[in-house]
Amino acid sequence: MTALFVQGVSHGFGRRQVLSDVTFSIPPATMTVLLGPNGAGKTTLVSLVTGLYSAHHGDIQVFGHSMREAPLLGLAKMGVVFQMPTLDPDLTVSDNLAYHAALHGLSRSDARERERIELERLGIPDRRLEKVRTLSGGLRRRVELARALLHRPSLLIVDEATAGLDVASRRLFLEHVRILCQEGISVLWATHMLDEVAPHDPLLVLHQGRLCWSGRAANLAAGTSLADAFLWLTGGSK
């Protein structure tokens, strides 16, 4: 079954059209990169996929569940790391995770065990009782990833989550997500950073609200560099 199916999606705000007839699919256990310059419509698309907005036209399905007709079933399968930080800075790491676990109906014992597992995998079990506001940007992002994985989602949506992080934090975050994908989680990774794209990645290039290319990243860069091919597709946008 397809992990994520986006069919003919168009959306706008007032008279401004942001997305136009976007169609793509993500098979299970793959990491698909949604690449586009700033302002391409990536965050709007993520907002539609995650149910923050309802698309004006088209359909979005998460493992066969329509986000228009059965959004709760789709959201139950989904974990999200948004572009903007969404942790409560005045709560501890553990309290932030416990609140998310409760929203997904996890028992206290299951929530504690899932918290232990995810924080250990991300190398931050010793930070669980610290308030979020005391953590660095890279550590906060790791906590957000742990939170997104608490309820064992089958689809992970990551929207520009590494923007503003140092090189080491970016690498750790990306490598962890790639490992998750190898373990069976499907990933939609939205970014404008070319160095986050691997040659084997399924790649979607979004520009001015339209999907202008899809396929393996290596195929786009065939005979040239990925940067040159991307700039050609997007008219030199950065």
Number of C-alpha atoms within 10 A of each C-alpha: 10 14 24 24 21 20 16 16 20 21 23 16 9 7 6 8 13 19 26 18 15 20 16 14 15 21 15 18 18 21 27 26 24 24 25 27 20 14 15 22 23 27 18 19 26 22 16 22 26 21 17 11 15 17 22 13 16 17 21 29 21 27 20 15 19 19 22 17 12 13 18 14 15 23 19 15 17 25 24 21 23 21 17 10 13 12 18 13 15 13 15 19 28 22 17 21 24 21 14 16 23 13 9 14 12 17 12 12 9 14 22 16 12 22 25 17 14 20 22 13 13 16 11 16 16 9 17 18 12 15 17 23 15 13 15 10 18 20 19 19 24 23 27 22 24 25 27 24 23 25 23 15 16 20 30 25 22 24 23 20 24 23 14 11 16 11 10 9 17 17 13 15 19 15 13 15 19 16 12 18 20 13 11 14 21 27 28 23 25 27 24 22 15 12 9 18 20 14 14 13 16 20 24 22 25 26 23 18 23 18 21 14 16 17 14 17 21 18 15 21 15 10 9 11 12 20 16 13 16 22 14 11 17 18 10 12 14 12
